[in-house]
Amino acid sequence: MTGTLSEVAQACWADLAAAAASREEPFRTPVLSTAGLDGAPEARTVVLRAVDPARRALTLFTDSRSAKWAELAADPRAGLVFYDPARQVQLRLAGTAALHRDDETARAYWLAAPPAVRLPYLCQPGPGAALDAAGPGIAPPVFAGPLGEDTLAPGAAFFAVIVLSIHRLQWLSLRRMGNMAARFDWDERGALTAGWIVP
């Protein structure tokens, strides 16, 4: 895809919105980068849950006991990297995280999430804790019956939502006859500065 800068930006946001709506899309599982509590970089794959192009907002879910939650609470700056291997397109986004736990935003997403999405929040202890053997960290009786509201309800205490407000987007298209790249920056008032850059 090549066009005007405006067309490139519109296509990027359309691809992101499509990824939030379908697990088949390559941009569905980007890599989220944060500053570790020790200052070292941290990165992990996450699932894109919602996109609001008008607000330049991306939504992710996490466990409030996770390292990324603590890292973003200490420093809300974050980066996301998306890659589509078929089209050889990379997106790099930078933004600031707003954290939601036990509030209206978190409750709305929790109630809308299917049981399979809510199930991991039943793990005990929390993410990253050591286990004696491989497994999800969820007590076996949970899997014995249907995953109804009563079974899943305890997970709501740990369910959290990250909403990233994006202030920079870099698009890179890898091409045999010469790569192309563009950068889009939004200031605090939402004014856009855009331009082509050397890949």
DRENZA-78451 format. One record per atom (N, C-alpha, C): x, y, z; residue number from 1; atom name. Coordinates in pm, whole numbers, plus 50000, padded with zeros to 5 digits. Layout:
N
{{X; Y; Z}; NUM; CA},
...
END
This chain:
199
{{50083; 49882; 50000}; 1; N},
{{50000; 50000; 50000}; 1; CA},
{{50088; 50124; 50000}; 1; C},
{{50062; 50211; 49904}; 2; N},
{{50124; 50342; 49904}; 2; CA},
{{50018; 50440; 49863}; 2; C},
{{50018; 50555; 49921}; 3; N},
{{49924; 50660; 49886}; 3; CA},
{{49972; 50787; 49952}; 3; C},
{{49880; 50874; 49980}; 4; N},
{{49916; 50994; 50053}; 4; CA},
{{49939; 50959; 50199}; 4; C},
{{49998; 51050; 50272}; 5; N},
{{50017; 51027; 50415}; 5; CA},
{{49883; 51004; 50485}; 5; C},
{{49782; 51080; 50445}; 6; N},
{{49649; 51064; 50504}; 6; CA},
{{49595; 50924; 50478}; 6; C},
{{49614; 50874; 50356}; 7; N},
{{49566; 50739; 50323}; 7; CA},
{{49641; 50632; 50400}; 7; C},
{{49771; 50651; 50419}; 8; N},
{{49849; 50556; 50498}; 8; CA},
{{49798; 50552; 50641}; 8; C},
{{49777; 50668; 50701}; 9; N},
{{49729; 50674; 50839}; 9; CA},
{{49591; 50609; 50851}; 9; C},
{{49501; 50639; 50759}; 10; N},
{{49367; 50580; 50763}; 10; CA},
{{49374; 50428; 50752}; 10; C},
{{49461; 50378; 50665}; 11; N},
{{49475; 50234; 50648}; 11; CA},
{{49531; 50169; 50774}; 11; C},
{{49625; 50236; 50839}; 12; N},
{{49682; 50182; 50964}; 12; CA},
{{49575; 50167; 51070}; 12; C},
{{49495; 50272; 51089}; 13; N},
{{49390; 50265; 51192}; 13; CA},
{{49282; 50164; 51154}; 13; C},
{{49253; 50151; 51025}; 14; N},
{{49156; 50049; 50982}; 14; CA},
{{49208; 49908; 51010}; 14; C},
{{49338; 49886; 50985}; 15; N},
{{49397; 49756; 51015}; 15; CA},
{{49393; 49725; 51164}; 15; C},
{{49421; 49825; 51246}; 16; N},
{{49417; 49805; 51391}; 16; CA},
{{49275; 49774; 51438}; 16; C},
{{49177; 49846; 51386}; 17; N},
{{49038; 49820; 51424}; 17; CA},
{{48995; 49680; 51382}; 17; C},
{{49039; 49637; 51263}; 18; N},
{{49006; 49502; 51216}; 18; CA},
{{49068; 49397; 51307}; 18; C},
{{49190; 49423; 51356}; 19; N},
{{49258; 49328; 51443}; 19; CA},
{{49187; 49314; 51576}; 19; C},
{{49132; 49422; 51627}; 20; N},
{{49059; 49415; 51754}; 20; CA},
{{48930; 49335; 51738}; 20; C},
{{48876; 49333; 51616}; 21; N},
{{48749; 49265; 51592}; 21; CA},
{{48763; 49118; 51553}; 21; C},
{{48883; 49076; 51511}; 22; N},
{{48901; 48939; 51463}; 22; CA},
{{49034; 48880; 51508}; 22; C},
{{49028; 48761; 51565}; 23; N},
{{49151; 48695; 51608}; 23; CA},
{{49233; 48643; 51491}; 23; C},
{{49178; 48647; 51371}; 24; N},
{{49250; 48599; 51252}; 24; CA},
{{49346; 48705; 51196}; 24; C},
{{49331; 48829; 51238}; 25; N},
{{49412; 48937; 51183}; 25; CA},
{{49554; 48934; 51241}; 25; C},
{{49656; 48960; 51158}; 26; N},
{{49795; 48953; 51207}; 26; CA},
{{49829; 49058; 51313}; 26; C},
{{49761; 49171; 51313}; 27; N},
{{49789; 49274; 51413}; 27; CA},
{{49719; 49246; 51546}; 27; C},
{{49652; 49134; 51558}; 28; N},
{{49576; 49102; 51680}; 28; CA},
{{49665; 49090; 51803}; 28; C},
{{49787; 49041; 51785}; 29; N},
{{49874; 49014; 51900}; 29; CA},
{{50007; 49088; 51886}; 29; C},
{{50008; 49215; 51923}; 30; N},
{{50132; 49294; 51916}; 30; CA},
{{50223; 49265; 52035}; 30; C},
{{50341; 49322; 52032}; 31; N},
{{50434; 49317; 52145}; 31; CA},
{{50425; 49451; 52218}; 31; C},
{{50399; 49443; 52348}; 32; N},
{{50392; 49561; 52434}; 32; CA},
{{50525; 49577; 52507}; 32; C},
{{50583; 49697; 52499}; 33; N},
{{50708; 49726; 52568}; 33; CA},
{{50683; 49829; 52678}; 33; C},
{{50746; 49804; 52792}; 34; N},
{{50736; 49893; 52906}; 34; CA},
{{50874; 49908; 52969}; 34; C},
{{50884; 50002; 53062}; 35; N},
{{51007; 50015; 53141}; 35; CA},
{{50991; 49929; 53265}; 35; C},
{{51082; 49835; 53284}; 36; N},
{{51077; 49749; 53402}; 36; CA},
{{51100; 49829; 53528}; 36; C},
{{51060; 49773; 53640}; 37; N},
{{51076; 49843; 53768}; 37; CA},
{{51223; 49865; 53801}; 37; C},
{{51311; 49786; 53739}; 38; N},
{{51455; 49804; 53760}; 38; CA},
{{51517; 49892; 53652}; 38; C},
{{51433; 49947; 53564}; 39; N},
{{51483; 50034; 53459}; 39; CA},
{{51514; 49963; 53328}; 39; C},
{{51519; 49831; 53330}; 40; N},
{{51547; 49754; 53209}; 40; CA},
{{51421; 49745; 53122}; 40; C},
{{51438; 49733; 52990}; 41; N},
{{51320; 49720; 52904}; 41; CA},
{{51252; 49585; 52925}; 41; C},
{{51120; 49585; 52914}; 42; N},
{{51040; 49462; 52922}; 42; CA},
{{50950; 49457; 52800}; 42; C},
{{50928; 49337; 52747}; 43; N},
{{50840; 49322; 52631}; 43; CA},
{{50768; 49189; 52640}; 43; C},
{{50642; 49189; 52594}; 44; N},
{{50563; 49066; 52593}; 44; CA},
{{50450; 49081; 52492}; 44; C},
{{50401; 48966; 52442}; 45; N},
{{50289; 48965; 52349}; 45; CA},
{{50160; 48986; 52426}; 45; C},
{{50072; 49070; 52371}; 46; N},
{{49942; 49097; 52431}; 46; CA},
{{49835; 49081; 52323}; 46; C},
{{49709; 49087; 52364}; 47; N},
{{49597; 49077; 52270}; 47; CA},
{{49528; 49212; 52262}; 47; C},
{{49513; 49260; 52140}; 48; N},
{{49443; 49386; 52117}; 48; CA},
{{49293; 49362; 52131}; 48; C},
{{49228; 49434; 52222}; 49; N},
{{49087; 49409; 52252}; 49; CA},
{{48992; 49512; 52192}; 49; C},
{{49033; 49635; 52181}; 50; N},
{{48946; 49739; 52125}; 50; CA},
{{49032; 49851; 52069}; 50; C},
{{48981; 49917; 51967}; 51; N},
{{49049; 50031; 51905}; 51; CA},
{{48947; 50141; 51880}; 51; C},
{{48983; 50262; 51917}; 52; N},
{{48900; 50379; 51890}; 52; CA},
{{48986; 50476; 51809}; 52; C},
{{48979; 50469; 51674}; 53; N},
{{49063; 50557; 51592}; 53; CA},
{{49041; 50705; 51618}; 53; C},
{{48918; 50746; 51645}; 54; N},
{{48889; 50887; 51666}; 54; CA},
{{48962; 50941; 51789}; 54; C},
{{48976; 50858; 51892}; 55; N},
{{49045; 50899; 52015}; 55; CA},
{{49191; 50853; 52015}; 55; C},
{{49232; 50779; 51912}; 56; N},
{{49365; 50719; 51905}; 56; CA},
{{49391; 50636; 52031}; 56; C},
{{49295; 50551; 52065}; 57; N},
{{49302; 50471; 52188}; 57; CA},
{{49298; 50322; 52155}; 57; C},
{{49389; 50248; 52219}; 58; N},
{{49395; 50103; 52207}; 58; CA},
{{49373; 50041; 52344}; 58; C},
{{49295; 49934; 52349}; 59; N},
{{49261; 49872; 52476}; 59; CA},
{{49317; 49731; 52485}; 59; C},
{{49378; 49701; 52600}; 60; N},
{{49434; 49570; 52631}; 60; CA},
{{49377; 49526; 52766}; 60; C},
{{49378; 49395; 52790}; 61; N},
{{49341; 49343; 52922}; 61; CA},
{{49467; 49291; 52990}; 61; C},
{{49467; 49291; 53123}; 62; N},
{{49577; 49232; 53198}; 62; CA},
{{49530; 49194; 53337}; 62; C},
{{49612; 49118; 53405}; 63; N},
{{49590; 49083; 53545}; 63; CA},
{{49657; 49191; 53630}; 63; C},
{{49586; 49243; 53727}; 64; N},
{{49642; 49350; 53809}; 64; CA},
{{49759; 49303; 53896}; 64; C},
{{49782; 49173; 53900}; 65; N},
{{49898; 49119; 53974}; 65; CA},
{{50019; 49103; 53883}; 65; C},
{{50005; 49135; 53755}; 66; N},
{{50112; 49112; 53658}; 66; CA},
{{50220; 49219; 53667}; 66; C},
{{50336; 49186; 53615}; 67; N},
{{50448; 49280; 53613}; 67; CA},
{{50416; 49402; 53528}; 67; C},
{{50348; 49383; 53414}; 68; N},
{{50321; 49498; 53328}; 68; CA},
{{50229; 49599; 53395}; 68; C},
{{50139; 49552; 53479}; 69; N},
{{50051; 49644; 53553}; 69; CA},
{{50134; 49731; 53647}; 69; C},
{{50223; 49669; 53722}; 70; N},
{{50309; 49744; 53814}; 70; CA},
{{50400; 49839; 53738}; 70; C},
{{50451; 49794; 53624}; 71; N},
{{50541; 49877; 53545}; 71; CA},
{{50470; 50001; 53490}; 71; C},
{{50349; 49981; 53440}; 72; N},
{{50274; 50095; 53386}; 72; CA},
{{50223; 50188; 53495}; 72; C},
{{50199; 50133; 53614}; 73; N},
{{50161; 50218; 53727}; 73; CA},
{{50278; 50309; 53766}; 73; C},
{{50400; 50258; 53752}; 74; N},
{{50518; 50337; 53787}; 74; CA},
{{50558; 50433; 53675}; 74; C},
{{50539; 50391; 53549}; 75; N},
{{50574; 50474; 53433}; 75; CA},
{{50475; 50440; 53322}; 75; C},
{{50379; 50527; 53296}; 76; N},
{{50272; 50494; 53201}; 76; CA},
{{50311; 50495; 53054}; 76; C},
{{50435; 50530; 53022}; 77; N},
{{50478; 50528; 52882}; 77; CA},
{{50491; 50384; 52833}; 77; C},
{{50445; 50360; 52711}; 78; N},
{{50450; 50224; 52656}; 78; CA},
{{50464; 50230; 52505}; 78; C},
{{50512; 50120; 52449}; 79; N},
{{50523; 50105; 52305}; 79; CA},
{{50457; 49976; 52261}; 79; C},
{{50406; 49975; 52139}; 80; N},
{{50349; 49854; 52080}; 80; CA},
{{50411; 49834; 51943}; 80; C},
{{50443; 49710; 51911}; 81; N},
{{50494; 49675; 51778}; 81; CA},
{{50401; 49571; 51717}; 81; C},
{{50353; 49599; 51597}; 82; N},
{{50266; 49509; 51522}; 82; CA},
{{50340; 49469; 51394}; 82; C},
{{50319; 49344; 51350}; 83; N},
{{50383; 49302; 51225}; 83; CA},
{{50291; 49209; 51148}; 83; C},
{{50277; 49235; 51020}; 84; N},
{{50201; 49150; 50929}; 84; CA},
{{50301; 49084; 50835}; 84; C},
{{50333; 48955; 50855}; 85; N},
{{50436; 48891; 50773}; 85; CA},
{{50395; 48874; 50627}; 85; C},
{{50267; 48861; 50599}; 86; N},
{{50223; 48843; 50461}; 86; CA},
{{50245; 48971; 50380}; 86; C},
{{50211; 49083; 50438}; 87; N},
{{50228; 49212; 50367}; 87; CA},
{{50363; 49276; 50398}; 87; C},
{{50433; 49223; 50496}; 88; N},
{{50561; 49278; 50542}; 88; CA},
{{50545; 49425; 50583}; 88; C},
{{50445; 49449; 50667}; 89; N},
{{50418; 49581; 50720}; 89; CA},
{{50435; 49579; 50871}; 89; C},
{{50509; 49676; 50921}; 90; N},
{{50529; 49692; 51065}; 90; CA},
{{50470; 49826; 51109}; 90; C},
{{50404; 49824; 51225}; 91; N},
{{50359; 49946; 51289}; 91; CA},
{{50424; 49955; 51426}; 91; C},
{{50478; 50072; 51458}; 92; N},
{{50531; 50099; 51591}; 92; CA},
{{50452; 50215; 51649}; 92; C},
{{50390; 50192; 51765}; 93; N},
{{50308; 50293; 51829}; 93; CA},
{{50365; 50326; 51965}; 93; C},
{{50357; 50452; 52004}; 94; N},
{{50398; 50495; 52137}; 94; CA},
{{50283; 50571; 52199}; 94; C},
{{50263; 50549; 52329}; 95; N},
{{50153; 50617; 52395}; 95; CA},
{{50166; 50615; 52546}; 95; C},
{{50061; 50662; 52609}; 96; N},
{{50054; 50670; 52755}; 96; CA},
{{49935; 50588; 52803}; 96; C},
{{49957; 50509; 52907}; 97; N},
{{49855; 50418; 52956}; 97; CA},
{{49769; 50479; 53066}; 97; C},
{{49640; 50456; 53055}; 98; N},
{{49546; 50483; 53165}; 98; CA},
{{49504; 50346; 53217}; 98; C},
{{49511; 50326; 53348}; 99; N},
{{49486; 50195; 53407}; 99; CA},
{{49348; 50193; 53474}; 99; C},
{{49276; 50083; 53449}; 100; N},
{{49140; 50068; 53503}; 100; CA},
{{49127; 49935; 53575}; 100; C},
{{49088; 49943; 53700}; 101; N},
{{49062; 49822; 53779}; 101; CA},
{{48949; 49856; 53877}; 101; C},
{{48852; 49768; 53883}; 102; N},
{{48739; 49788; 53974}; 102; CA},
{{48673; 49924; 53953}; 102; C},
{{48656; 49961; 53826}; 103; N},
{{48584; 50084; 53795}; 103; CA},
{{48485; 50052; 53682}; 103; C},
{{48415; 50154; 53635}; 104; N},
{{48312; 50133; 53534}; 104; CA},
{{48369; 50073; 53406}; 104; C},
{{48486; 50120; 53363}; 105; N},
{{48548; 50069; 53241}; 105; CA},
{{48582; 49921; 53256}; 105; C},
{{48648; 49886; 53366}; 106; N},
{{48686; 49745; 53387}; 106; CA},
{{48563; 49656; 53399}; 106; C},
{{48462; 49701; 53472}; 107; N},
{{48342; 49619; 53490}; 107; CA},
{{48271; 49595; 53356}; 107; C},
{{48265; 49699; 53271}; 108; N},
{{48197; 49683; 53142}; 108; CA},
{{48270; 49581; 53054}; 108; C},
{{48402; 49588; 53049}; 109; N},
{{48477; 49492; 52969}; 109; CA},
{{48469; 49352; 53028}; 109; C},
{{48472; 49341; 53161}; 110; N},
{{48462; 49211; 53226}; 110; CA},
{{48330; 49143; 53190}; 110; C},
{{48221; 49214; 53201}; 111; N},
{{48090; 49156; 53173}; 111; CA},
{{48072; 49121; 53026}; 111; C},
{{48140; 49193; 52937}; 112; N},
{{48129; 49166; 52794}; 112; CA},
{{48222; 49055; 52746}; 112; C},
{{48322; 49024; 52826}; 113; N},
{{48421; 48924; 52784}; 113; CA},
{{48364; 48783; 52793}; 113; C},
{{48394; 48697; 52696}; 114; N},
{{48346; 48557; 52703}; 114; CA},
{{48418; 48481; 52814}; 114; C},
{{48361; 48369; 52858}; 115; N},
{{48421; 48292; 52967}; 115; CA},
{{48567; 48256; 52945}; 115; C},
{{48606; 48221; 52823}; 116; N},
{{48745; 48181; 52798}; 116; CA},
{{48842; 48296; 52823}; 116; C},
{{48798; 48420; 52802}; 117; N},
{{48883; 48536; 52828}; 117; CA},
{{48893; 48563; 52977}; 117; C},
{{48785; 48536; 53052}; 118; N},
{{48783; 48564; 53195}; 118; CA},
{{48851; 48455; 53278}; 118; C},
{{48857; 48334; 53224}; 119; N},
{{48910; 48220; 53298}; 119; CA},
{{49051; 48241; 53355}; 119; C},
{{49148; 48295; 53280}; 120; N},
{{49284; 48308; 53334}; 120; CA},
{{49295; 48392; 53462}; 120; C},
{{49198; 48476; 53487}; 121; N},
{{49204; 48563; 53605}; 121; CA},
{{49171; 48487; 53733}; 121; C},
{{49138; 48358; 53721}; 122; N},
{{49116; 48274; 53838}; 122; CA},
{{49245; 48210; 53888}; 122; C},
{{49356; 48234; 53819}; 123; N},
{{49481; 48169; 53859}; 123; CA},
{{49522; 48213; 53999}; 123; C},
{{49581; 48120; 54070}; 124; N},
{{49633; 48145; 54205}; 124; CA},
{{49764; 48068; 54219}; 124; C},
{{49870; 48130; 54256}; 125; N},
{{49885; 48275; 54278}; 125; CA},
{{49885; 48350; 54145}; 125; C},
{{49926; 48474; 54146}; 126; N},
{{49919; 48558; 54028}; 126; CA},
{{50022; 48526; 53921}; 126; C},
{{50013; 48593; 53806}; 127; N},
{{50105; 48570; 53694}; 127; CA},
{{50252; 48586; 53735}; 127; C},
{{50333; 48494; 53686}; 128; N},
{{50477; 48498; 53713}; 128; CA},
{{50520; 48420; 53835}; 128; C},
{{50423; 48376; 53917}; 129; N},
{{50458; 48299; 54037}; 129; CA},
{{50501; 48158; 53997}; 129; C},
{{50588; 48100; 54078}; 130; N},
{{50638; 47964; 54051}; 130; CA},
{{50530; 47859; 54073}; 130; C},
{{50533; 47755; 53990}; 131; N},
{{50443; 47640; 54005}; 131; CA},
{{50527; 47514; 54020}; 131; C},
{{50471; 47412; 54083}; 132; N},
{{50541; 47284; 54100}; 132; CA},
{{50546; 47205; 53969}; 132; C},
{{50447; 47228; 53882}; 133; N},
{{50441; 47157; 53755}; 133; CA},
{{50375; 47249; 53652}; 133; C},
{{50391; 47214; 53524}; 134; N},
{{50331; 47294; 53417}; 134; CA},
{{50180; 47299; 53432}; 134; C},
{{50122; 47415; 53406}; 135; N},
{{49976; 47428; 53413}; 135; CA},
{{49934; 47573; 53418}; 135; C},
{{49802; 47597; 53415}; 136; N},
{{49751; 47734; 53412}; 136; CA},
{{49743; 47801; 53549}; 136; C},
{{49770; 47727; 53655}; 137; N},
{{49761; 47786; 53788}; 137; CA},
{{49619; 47802; 53837}; 137; C},
{{49528; 47727; 53775}; 138; N},
{{49386; 47733; 53812}; 138; CA},
{{49348; 47598; 53872}; 138; C},
{{49279; 47600; 53985}; 139; N},
{{49241; 47476; 54054}; 139; CA},
{{49157; 47388; 53962}; 139; C},
{{49187; 47257; 53955}; 140; N},
{{49114; 47165; 53866}; 140; CA},
{{48962; 47167; 53879}; 140; C},
{{48903; 47187; 54000}; 141; N},
{{48756; 47185; 54005}; 141; CA},
{{48688; 47287; 53915}; 141; C},
{{48759; 47394; 53880}; 142; N},
{{48700; 47496; 53792}; 142; CA},
{{48660; 47436; 53659}; 142; C},
{{48738; 47339; 53611}; 143; N},
{{48713; 47280; 53480}; 143; CA},
{{48610; 47168; 53484}; 143; C},
{{48559; 47134; 53603}; 144; N},
{{48468; 47021; 53617}; 144; CA},
{{48327; 47053; 53566}; 144; C},
{{48289; 47180; 53569}; 145; N},
{{48153; 47214; 53529}; 145; CA},
{{48152; 47332; 53435}; 145; C},
{{48032; 47382; 53406}; 146; N},
{{48022; 47498; 53316}; 146; CA},
{{48084; 47623; 53379}; 146; C},
{{48136; 47709; 53294}; 147; N},
{{48199; 47832; 53342}; 147; CA},
{{48093; 47941; 53352}; 147; C},
{{48012; 47930; 53457}; 148; N},
{{47907; 48028; 53479}; 148; CA},
{{47959; 48148; 53556}; 148; C},
{{47869; 48245; 53577}; 149; N},
{{47906; 48369; 53646}; 149; CA},
{{47960; 48341; 53786}; 149; C},
{{47900; 48246; 53858}; 150; N},
{{47945; 48218; 53995}; 150; CA},
{{48087; 48166; 53997}; 150; C},
{{48122; 48083; 53899}; 151; N},
{{48256; 48027; 53892}; 151; CA},
{{48359; 48134; 53856}; 151; C},
{{48323; 48220; 53762}; 152; N},
{{48417; 48318; 53709}; 152; CA},
{{48427; 48445; 53794}; 152; C},
{{48327; 48472; 53876}; 153; N},
{{48319; 48599; 53950}; 153; CA},
{{48446; 48635; 54028}; 153; C},
{{48513; 48540; 54095}; 154; N},
{{48633; 48579; 54171}; 154; CA},
{{48743; 48642; 54086}; 154; C},
{{48746; 48609; 53958}; 155; N},
{{48848; 48665; 53870}; 155; CA},
{{48834; 48814; 53847}; 155; C},
{{48715; 48867; 53868}; 156; N},
{{48692; 49010; 53847}; 156; CA},
{{48779; 49096; 53937}; 156; C},
{{48818; 49041; 54051}; 157; N},
{{48901; 49118; 54145}; 157; CA},
{{49039; 49147; 54087}; 157; C},
{{49084; 49066; 53990}; 158; N},
{{49219; 49082; 53933}; 158; CA},
{{49218; 49132; 53789}; 158; C},
{{49099; 49137; 53730}; 159; N},
{{49086; 49180; 53591}; 159; CA},
{{49111; 49330; 53580}; 159; C},
{{49192; 49370; 53484}; 160; N},
{{49225; 49511; 53467}; 160; CA},
{{49234; 49545; 53319}; 160; C},
{{49215; 49672; 53290}; 161; N},
{{49213; 49721; 53152}; 161; CA},
{{49317; 49830; 53137}; 161; C},
{{49392; 49821; 53029}; 162; N},
{{49490; 49923; 52992}; 162; CA},
{{49439; 49993; 52867}; 162; C},
{{49423; 50124; 52875}; 163; N},
{{49384; 50203; 52758}; 163; CA},
{{49502; 50292; 52722}; 163; C},
{{49559; 50266; 52605}; 164; N},
{{49676; 50342; 52560}; 164; CA},
{{49632; 50455; 52469}; 164; C},
{{49667; 50577; 52506}; 165; N},
{{49644; 50694; 52422}; 165; CA},
{{49769; 50713; 52335}; 165; C},
{{49752; 50698; 52206}; 166; N},
{{49865; 50696; 52114}; 166; CA},
{{49904; 50838; 52070}; 166; C},
{{50033; 50868; 52081}; 167; N},
{{50080; 50999; 52035}; 167; CA},
{{50181; 50987; 51920}; 167; C},
{{50222; 50863; 51888}; 168; N},
{{50312; 50843; 51774}; 168; CA},
{{50281; 50711; 51705}; 168; C},
{{50283; 50714; 51573}; 169; N},
{{50264; 50593; 51493}; 169; CA},
{{50368; 50597; 51380}; 169; C},
{{50445; 50491; 51369}; 170; N},
{{50541; 50477; 51258}; 170; CA},
{{50503; 50357; 51175}; 170; C},
{{50492; 50380; 51045}; 171; N},
{{50454; 50276; 50949}; 171; CA},
{{50577; 50242; 50865}; 171; C},
{{50601; 50112; 50848}; 172; N},
{{50713; 50064; 50766}; 172; CA},
{{50662; 49955; 50674}; 172; C},
{{50689; 49971; 50545}; 173; N},
{{50654; 49870; 50445}; 173; CA},
{{50784; 49818; 50382}; 173; C},
{{50810; 49690; 50402}; 174; N},
{{50930; 49628; 50347}; 174; CA},
{{50903; 49588; 50202}; 174; C},
{{50990; 49633; 50112}; 175; N},
{{50969; 49609; 49969}; 175; CA},
{{51101; 49573; 49903}; 175; C},
{{51095; 49482; 49807}; 176; N},
{{51215; 49438; 49737}; 176; CA},
{{51284; 49552; 49664}; 176; C},
{{51206; 49645; 49612}; 177; N},
{{51263; 49755; 49535}; 177; CA},
{{51280; 49883; 49619}; 177; C},
{{51279; 49868; 49749}; 178; N},
{{51301; 49984; 49835}; 178; CA},
{{51192; 49999; 49939}; 178; C},
{{51231; 49994; 50065}; 179; N},
{{51135; 50008; 50175}; 179; CA},
{{51081; 50150; 50181}; 179; C},
{{50963; 50163; 50243}; 180; N},
{{50901; 50295; 50261}; 180; CA},
{{50857; 50308; 50405}; 180; C},
{{50860; 50430; 50458}; 181; N},
{{50821; 50453; 50597}; 181; CA},
{{50761; 50592; 50613}; 181; C},
{{50675; 50603; 50712}; 182; N},
{{50613; 50732; 50745}; 182; CA},
{{50597; 50740; 50896}; 182; C},
{{50592; 50864; 50945}; 183; N},
{{50577; 50886; 51089}; 183; CA},
{{50467; 50989; 51113}; 183; C},
{{50385; 50960; 51214}; 184; N},
{{50274; 51047; 51250}; 184; CA},
{{50285; 51078; 51399}; 184; C},
{{50287; 51206; 51433}; 185; N},
{{50296; 51250; 51572}; 185; CA},
{{50180; 51343; 51604}; 185; C},
{{50115; 51319; 51719}; 186; N},
{{50007; 51404; 51766}; 186; CA},
{{50053; 51475; 51893}; 186; C},
{{50033; 51606; 51899}; 187; N},
{{50074; 51679; 52019}; 187; CA},
{{49964; 51671; 52125}; 187; C},
{{49982; 51741; 52236}; 188; N},
{{49887; 51733; 52348}; 188; CA},
{{49748; 51782; 52310}; 188; C},
{{49738; 51867; 52208}; 189; N},
{{49608; 51918; 52164}; 189; CA},
{{49548; 51831; 52053}; 189; C},
{{49623; 51729; 52012}; 190; N},
{{49575; 51642; 51906}; 190; CA},
{{49614; 51686; 51767}; 190; C},
{{49693; 51791; 51757}; 191; N},
{{49738; 51838; 51624}; 191; CA},
{{49840; 51738; 51568}; 191; C},
{{49825; 51706; 51441}; 192; N},
{{49907; 51604; 51376}; 192; CA},
{{50022; 51665; 51297}; 192; C},
{{50140; 51606; 51314}; 193; N},
{{50255; 51632; 51227}; 193; CA},
{{50290; 51500; 51160}; 193; C},
{{50293; 51498; 51029}; 194; N},
{{50317; 51373; 50955}; 194; CA},
{{50420; 51395; 50847}; 194; C},
{{50494; 51288; 50815}; 195; N},
{{50591; 51300; 50708}; 195; CA},
{{50649; 51164; 50671}; 195; C},
{{50703; 51159; 50552}; 196; N},
{{50776; 51039; 50508}; 196; CA},
{{50914; 51042; 50573}; 196; C},
{{50965; 50925; 50609}; 197; N},
{{51097; 50915; 50671}; 197; CA},
{{51178; 50806; 50602}; 197; C},
{{51308; 50814; 50619}; 198; N},
{{51396; 50710; 50569}; 198; CA},
{{51370; 50582; 50649}; 198; C},
{{51345; 50469; 50583}; 199; N},
{{51315; 50345; 50657}; 199; CA},
{{51433; 50300; 50743}; 199; C},
END
